[in-house]
Each structure stands twice: as C-alpha cells, then as structure tokens.
Amino acid sequence: MSTQPKLFMLLLGSKAPGRHVEQHDFFFGIAGSLKELVPDIKKFWKNTGSSLHIDGWREVNHVNGYRITIIPKEAAIPNENRLFFINLGGYQAGKLEEQHYTVLSVQTDKTQAIQQAKKTIFFRTASVAGVKGANSHIDDKYGIDVDDIYNIEEMLAPELKEKYHIGITPAEGLLEDEVHLGYFRLDKL
C-alpha cells in the first residue's frame, strides 16, 4: 500500500564487475516507501549484479529552514527556490584517497548554492596545508564551478519529472532529517 510520495536521497554502493573496490553514487527518487524505489534503483545503476545495495538514506523533509514536500506537477505553485545537491571533495595529507562531503541547499540559483557550500567546515578545512594542489573542490573540478552541482528536480527519472514537483516552503522548528546508515540489501527492504 503506497503512502504520500516523499523525496528520498540514497547513497548506493556496488562492487561492479571489473572493479577492485566498492563504488558509490547518490540517487534521488520519489516513492511512498524505500521498498518502492527498488526498481528505479536497479534501472539507475545497471550491470551490478547482486552487489548493488544502499549504504545510507534519508527522507528529505527539511533543508535550510524549508519544508520539502512532493506535490503533483499540476498543483505546483511557482517558486523561485530550488533544491540543490552539491558533492564537495578534498584531501588529507598522507591519505591516498579523496574525502567527500555532500550538501543539500535551498537557494534561488547555483551561484548562491555554491556560496553556501563554501561556508561549510569541510570546504574551509579540506584544503590541506603542505599538500600542493590539494584544494577542496566541487567534485570533477579543481575549484568551485557551477557545472558540478545539480538541481535535484533535474536529477530525477524522466517519468518522475513529468508527474511531480518538489515543494519548498519556509518552515520553522523542523527536526533534522534522520540519516539511516548501514548495509541495506535491496532484496531485504
């Protein structure tokens, strides 16, 4: 039985064929429950076999003092605010790996979302002193660039974009979204 559609943010993991370590990607979907997302998850990340799983997830209900709801496209009220996803990357001295930090931001445009991301502790501290060229950045670039942040509505599957709109309304006193971490097998949801 389906309930009110909600926006979900998932961290997916898979040890895809031909890879030596587990790979990760973020997935945004709309459904009444996490279990209802399984077909869309499999469509999003094909050819992973049985290794595809969820490493973490959250229902996106609250971002930057705004309530996030999913409404039918035909009921959408024009709003200049958009919900953005930003993936920051940075380095630590002596570690052969890139650290990541994700940000959800309600802003009117990508430039404002980038300005907010630059205020995070991760961005301010991920540039390691003594590691030349290891500046924090929005992933895939060596500096802040608007090409590497995404309006979440644009990341949704085409059939969801046609059917739904992300409602963004100011709201006070909302609790932080609960983040669920662990190894969640798709067949066990």
N, C-alpha and C positions, 0 to 999 in steps of 0.2 A: 504494500500500500504506500503510495507516494505522498509525501508531505509537501509543504510550501517549498518551492525551489530556493536553494541557497548557493552562494558562491563558495567554492572550495579551492584552496591553494594546497597542492601536494608536492612533496619532494619525492620523486621517483628514483629508484635505483635499479640497476641491472648490470650483470656481468655478461655483456653482449658477446656473441661469438667473435673470436679473434682478439678479444681484449684481455689484458693481464690483470687489471684491477676493475673494481666496480665503478661504473659511470653513473652520473646523476643529472637530472634535469628537473625543472619545475613545470608543473601542469596546473592550469586553471580550468575548472569545469563547473557546470551548473546542474544540480540534481536535488532531489528531495533527501537523499542519503548518500553516504560514501559508497555503499554497495552498488547503487545505481550508476556510478561512474565507471565501473569496471570495463564495459565495452568501449567507452570513449578512451580510457587509459590505454587499452590494447591497440586501438586504432592510432593513437598519438605516437606510441613507441613500438613500432613493428619489429619483427625478427629478433625478439629477445628470448624466445622460448619460455621456460618456466621460471627464469631468473628475475623477471620483472616483479617488483614489489614496491611498497610505499615505505619510506624511511621516516616520514613525518607528514603531518597535515594539520590544517586548521580550517574552520568555517570562518570566512571573512565577514564579520559583522560590524567591526568598528575600526576606523583608521583616522588618526589625527583629529579626533573630536567630531567625526562624522559617522552616522549610521549608514551601513551598506546593506541594501536590500536588492532583491531581484524582482523585477516587475515585467509584465508583458510589454512587448515593444509598443503596442498601440496605446498603452496607458502612460507612456513615458512623458514626463514634463521636461521641457528644455531646461538645461542646467549647464553652466559653463565649467563646472568642476568635472575632473576626470580622475580615475583611479589608475595610478602608475605602479609598475613593478620595476625595480632597479636592482641589478646584481653588481655589487662592488667587489673588486678583487684587490689583494695586497699581499705583501711578502713579509716574512720574518727572517732575520739573519740566521744563517746556518741550517735552515729548513728548505729542502728541495721540494717545495710544494707551494701552491698558491692558496691563500686563505680567502674565503668568501663571506660576504655579509649581504643579506637581502633586505630591501627596504620597500614597504608599500607606502605610497604617498598620495594624498588627495590634493591636487593642485589644478590650476586652470590650463597649464601647459607644461611641456617637458622642461623648459628652462627653469621654471620655478621648482619642479621636482628635483632637478639636479642640484639647485641651490640648497634645498633641504637635505639632500644626501650628503653634501659637503659638510654639513654641520654634525654628522654622526661621529661618535667617538672612533669608530672603525676607520672612517676616512681620515680623520685627523691624526691617527696614530699608526696606521698601516704602512706609511712611508717610513721605512727603517733607516735610521741614521747609520751611515757607513756602508750601505748597500746601494751602490751607484745604479741608477736606472730602475730601482725597485719602488717606484711611487705607487700609491693606491690609485685605482682607476675604475672606471665602469668597464666591465669585462669586455674584452676584444679590442680595447684601445689603451693607449698609454697616456691618459689624461681624461678629462671629462669631455664627453662628446654626446650630443643628443641622439645619435643614431643607436645607442645601446641601452636605451630604456624603452619600455613598452607601455602603451595604453592597454590595460588588461582587456577591455572590450575587443580590441583588435587581435588579441591572442586566443580568443575563444574559437571553437569549431564553427564553421560557417552556418550550420543549422541552428546553433545557439544564438549567434549574432542576429539571425533573422527573427528569432522568436522572443528574445529577452533584451532587457536594458538594465544596466547597473544603476540603481537609485542611490543617490548620495545626498543625505540631508544632515544639517548641523544637529548635533545632539550632545547634551552634557551628561556627565555621570555614568557613562557606559563602562562596563567592565572590560578589561583587556581580553582579546580573543584567546581561548585556550589552545595551546600548541600541544599536539599529541606526537610523541616521539617513540620510535621503536621499529621493529621489523614486522610489517603488516603484509602477509601473503594475500594476494588478490583472491585466491580461492577460499580463504578463511573469513572474508569480510561478511 
